[in-house]
Amino acid sequence: MVYKVVTLKSMLVWLQFYMNVIASIPENISPTSVYSRKNTSIYPAFIGEGTNTNVSLQHVQGVTKIGDFFFIFAKDHIFTIDMREVNQTQFHFSHVFDWASTKDSKNLCLKKGMPSEKCHNYIKMIAMVQTINGNSKKLVTCATESFQPMCKYLKMDEEGNLTDLGESFRGTLTCPYDPTRSYASLLLPDGHWYTATEAAFGGHDAVLHRSSLMNGNEVRLRTEQSQSS
């Protein structure tokens, strides 16, 4: 893989350009509607796992909306909420995608002296790459994998169910090692992928990084270590 080191100023200029193209987000937006607690009973209640699964929602890392579905990515699992079913009195997850760390990854993590609670697979992002056919979509997701960041491609069907496409790649520079580290990810429609994360196991090398999911031959860009540490 070829990398090109760029100055922090140049990377920030590019990021600013793309962010301006995508949208201008106003500050201090007032809510459209405000309801008191006593009036919320008229709305459907989210009850989490429900009673038909043994999977527990733990350590939520974020939420992403793709089409009619919300995806909650957390420790070892991605939970799908079908918004088409939110006209009921109660609603819960419609599907759960399991992605736990391997036994070898956990053991290596523990041998390196990491706390056992961090030696799991904390899923940090999920985003749509492209439409495959019909309503099926190709997604990308990345996770910490017990301090060995990994990414993989998933297929989402019309019901929001996720299946592994069997394609994975190292998540270095696109996902943090430590689940408690700050992280940001922006995947553009043209396939350019911007991430702000850490580039080293110890978390001492913060980095802004650009790659492409559409063109594997495109040179990757990252900030210099001396500028980001």
C-alpha positions as CSV (number, residue, x, y, z in Angstrom):
1,M,0.0,0.0,0.0
2,V,1.4,3.4,-1.0
3,Y,1.0,6.4,1.4
4,K,1.6,10.0,0.7
5,V,2.4,12.2,3.7
6,V,0.7,15.6,3.5
7,T,0.8,18.6,5.8
8,L,-1.9,19.1,8.4
9,K,-2.9,22.4,6.7
10,S,-3.4,20.7,3.3
11,M,-5.5,17.9,4.8
12,L,-7.7,20.4,6.7
13,V,-8.2,22.5,3.5
14,W,-9.5,19.4,1.7
15,L,-11.7,18.4,4.6
16,Q,-13.1,21.9,4.8
17,F,-13.8,21.9,1.0
18,Y,-15.7,18.6,1.2
19,M,-17.7,19.5,4.3
20,N,-18.7,22.8,2.6
21,V,-19.9,20.9,-0.5
22,I,-21.9,18.4,1.5
23,A,-23.8,20.7,3.8
24,S,-23.7,23.8,5.9
25,I,-24.7,22.9,9.4
26,P,-26.2,25.8,11.5
27,E,-25.3,26.0,15.1
28,N,-27.7,26.2,18.0
29,I,-30.7,24.8,16.1
30,S,-34.0,25.0,18.1
31,P,-35.9,21.7,18.2
32,T,-38.9,21.4,15.8
33,S,-41.1,20.1,18.6
34,V,-40.9,19.8,22.4
35,Y,-43.0,17.4,24.4
36,S,-43.3,17.1,28.2
37,R,-42.6,13.7,29.8
38,K,-46.3,13.1,30.4
39,N,-47.1,13.4,26.7
40,T,-44.5,10.8,25.5
41,S,-46.8,7.9,26.4
42,I,-48.6,8.4,23.0
43,Y,-45.4,7.4,21.2
44,P,-44.0,3.9,20.6
45,A,-41.6,2.8,23.3
46,F,-38.2,1.3,22.4
47,I,-37.7,-1.7,24.7
48,G,-34.2,-2.8,23.5
49,E,-33.6,-6.5,23.1
50,G,-37.2,-7.6,23.7
51,T,-37.8,-11.1,25.0
52,N,-36.9,-13.3,22.0
53,T,-33.1,-12.9,22.1
54,N,-30.3,-13.6,24.5
55,V,-28.1,-10.9,23.0
56,S,-27.5,-7.9,25.3
57,L,-27.0,-4.3,24.2
58,Q,-23.8,-3.2,25.8
59,H,-21.4,-0.3,25.3
60,V,-23.1,1.6,22.5
61,Q,-20.6,3.2,20.2
62,G,-22.9,5.0,17.8
63,V,-26.1,5.0,15.7
64,T,-26.4,5.3,11.9
65,K,-29.5,5.6,9.7
66,I,-29.4,3.9,6.3
67,G,-32.7,3.9,4.4
68,D,-35.5,2.7,6.6
69,F,-33.2,1.3,9.2
70,F,-31.3,2.5,12.2
71,F,-28.1,0.6,13.1
72,I,-26.9,0.6,16.7
73,F,-23.3,-0.5,16.7
74,A,-21.9,-1.6,20.1
75,K,-19.7,-4.2,21.7
76,D,-19.6,-7.4,19.6
77,H,-23.0,-6.7,17.8
78,I,-24.8,-4.4,15.3
79,F,-28.5,-4.1,16.1
80,T,-31.0,-3.2,13.4
81,I,-34.2,-1.2,14.1
82,D,-36.8,-1.3,11.3
83,M,-38.4,2.2,11.3
84,R,-41.3,0.8,9.3
85,E,-42.4,-1.1,12.4
86,V,-42.4,1.9,14.8
87,N,-46.1,2.4,14.6
88,Q,-46.6,-0.2,17.3
89,T,-47.0,0.3,21.0
90,Q,-43.5,-1.1,21.6
91,F,-40.7,-2.0,19.2
92,H,-37.3,-3.6,19.5
93,F,-34.5,-4.9,17.3
94,S,-35.5,-6.7,14.2
95,H,-32.0,-8.2,13.5
96,V,-28.7,-8.6,15.3
97,F,-25.4,-9.1,13.5
98,D,-22.7,-10.8,15.7
99,W,-19.1,-9.8,15.3
100,A,-17.1,-10.8,18.4
101,S,-13.3,-10.8,18.7
102,T,-11.6,-14.1,18.0
103,K,-10.2,-16.1,20.9
104,D,-6.6,-15.5,19.6
105,S,-7.2,-11.7,19.4
106,K,-8.5,-11.6,23.0
107,N,-5.6,-13.7,24.3
108,L,-3.0,-11.5,22.5
109,C,-4.8,-8.4,23.8
110,L,-4.5,-9.7,27.4
111,K,-0.9,-10.7,26.9
112,K,-0.1,-7.1,25.9
113,G,-1.5,-6.0,29.3
114,M,-4.7,-4.5,28.2
115,P,-7.8,-4.5,30.6
116,S,-10.0,-7.5,29.9
117,E,-13.0,-5.2,29.3
118,K,-11.2,-3.6,26.3
119,C,-10.3,-7.0,24.8
120,H,-13.5,-7.2,22.8
121,N,-14.7,-6.1,19.5
122,Y,-16.1,-2.6,19.8
123,I,-17.8,-1.6,16.5
124,K,-17.0,2.0,15.7
125,M,-18.7,2.7,12.4
126,I,-21.0,1.4,9.7
127,A,-21.8,3.2,6.4
128,M,-23.2,2.4,3.0
129,V,-20.7,2.0,0.1
130,Q,-23.1,1.4,-2.8
131,T,-26.3,-0.3,-4.0
132,I,-25.7,-3.8,-5.2
133,N,-29.0,-4.7,-6.9
134,G,-32.6,-3.8,-6.2
135,N,-32.7,-2.7,-2.5
136,S,-29.7,-4.7,-1.4
137,K,-26.8,-2.5,-0.3
138,K,-23.1,-3.0,0.3
139,L,-21.9,-1.6,3.7
140,V,-18.6,-1.2,5.4
141,T,-18.0,-1.5,9.1
142,C,-14.9,-1.2,11.3
143,A,-14.2,-2.4,14.8
144,T,-11.3,-2.5,17.4
145,E,-11.0,-6.3,17.4
146,S,-9.1,-6.4,20.7
147,F,-6.6,-3.7,19.7
148,Q,-6.2,-5.2,16.2
149,P,-8.5,-2.9,14.2
150,M,-10.4,-4.7,11.4
151,C,-12.9,-3.7,8.7
152,K,-15.3,-5.8,6.7
153,Y,-18.0,-5.5,4.0
154,L,-21.6,-6.5,4.7
155,K,-24.7,-6.9,2.6
156,M,-27.9,-5.4,3.8
157,D,-31.1,-6.9,2.4
158,E,-34.6,-5.4,2.1
159,E,-35.4,-6.3,5.7
160,G,-32.3,-4.7,7.1
161,N,-30.7,-8.1,7.8
162,L,-26.9,-8.0,7.6
163,T,-24.7,-10.8,6.2
164,D,-20.9,-11.0,5.9
165,L,-19.6,-10.8,2.4
166,G,-16.4,-12.5,3.4
167,E,-14.2,-9.5,2.5
168,S,-12.2,-7.9,5.3
169,F,-9.1,-5.7,5.6
170,R,-6.9,-4.2,8.3
171,G,-8.5,-1.2,10.0
172,T,-5.2,0.7,10.7
173,L,-5.7,4.4,10.1
174,T,-9.5,3.9,9.6
175,C,-10.4,2.7,13.1
176,P,-8.9,3.2,16.6
177,Y,-7.2,0.5,18.6
178,D,-8.6,1.6,21.9
179,P,-12.4,1.7,22.2
180,T,-12.3,4.7,24.5
181,R,-10.4,6.9,22.0
182,S,-12.0,9.7,20.2
183,Y,-12.9,8.9,16.6
184,A,-14.6,10.4,13.5
185,S,-15.4,8.9,10.1
186,L,-16.9,10.4,6.9
187,L,-17.5,8.3,3.8
188,L,-18.5,10.3,0.8
189,P,-20.7,9.1,-2.1
190,D,-17.6,9.1,-4.4
191,G,-15.9,6.6,-2.2
192,H,-13.4,8.9,-0.5
193,W,-13.2,8.0,3.2
194,Y,-11.9,10.4,5.8
195,T,-11.1,9.3,9.3
196,A,-9.6,11.0,12.4
197,T,-8.2,8.3,14.7
198,E,-4.9,6.9,16.1
199,A,-2.2,5.2,14.0
200,A,-0.4,3.3,16.7
201,F,-1.2,0.8,19.4
202,G,-0.4,3.2,22.3
203,G,-2.6,5.9,20.9
204,H,0.3,8.4,20.8
205,D,0.0,9.1,17.0
206,A,-3.2,10.9,16.2
207,V,-3.9,11.1,12.5
208,L,-6.2,12.5,9.8
209,H,-6.4,10.0,7.0
210,R,-8.0,9.7,3.5
211,S,-8.5,6.6,1.5
212,S,-10.7,5.4,-1.3
213,L,-13.1,2.4,-1.3
214,M,-13.8,2.8,-5.0
215,N,-10.3,3.0,-6.3
216,G,-7.8,0.7,-4.5
217,N,-4.9,2.1,-6.5
218,E,-5.4,5.6,-5.3
219,V,-2.6,7.0,-3.1
220,R,-3.7,7.2,0.5
221,L,-3.1,10.5,2.4
222,R,-2.3,11.1,6.0
223,T,-0.9,13.8,8.2
224,E,2.7,13.7,9.4
225,Q,3.3,12.0,12.7
226,S,5.2,15.0,14.1
227,Q,2.2,17.3,13.4
228,S,-0.5,15.0,14.8
229,S,1.2,13.7,18.0
